[in-house]
Amino acid sequence: MKDKRSLHLKVLELCDCYATTDYLKEMSLLPGELDKEEAALKWVALSVLHGINGNAKKIALSREKDGQIKVVAKYRKSELPSPGGEVGGKVLDVMKEITHIEGEEGKIPLAIAIRDSSFEVTVKLEQDAEGETVTIEFPK
């Protein structure tokens, strides 16, 4: 039986579940996950947790035309562990479904609740000749 809960709700549940873990360590384990959609949801949750706790301005995941996935966090220019090609592609699909952004680009606020706190991140999707990018921008 297919789980009918929304992907946004699943991300919020995963944020709660992983709130006290080592986010970067958990991210580094995602390429080996068998369920790629579940791994993509975990990546989104772990990225949000890392961004909030690491005081990040934004985290961007890009898929280049050759399928290579690159993740960059902006607070100090550094790369985060890549979720790998399959999971990275699923992250883009999951974020499109959660935000309902249609077309080649768009920007929308997304409410996030973690335990007794809530905040809003901005999700931006862009697509060009080089590939496509999803960016999570964190509150100041």
Secondary structure, DSSP 8 states (H G I E B T S, - for coil): ----S-HHHHHHHHHHHTTTS-HHHHHHHGGG-S-HHHHHHHHHHHHHHHHHHTT-SEEEEEEETTS-EEEEEETTTEE-----HHHHHHHHHHHHHHHT--SS-EEEEEEEEETTEEEEEEEEEEEETTEEEEEEE---
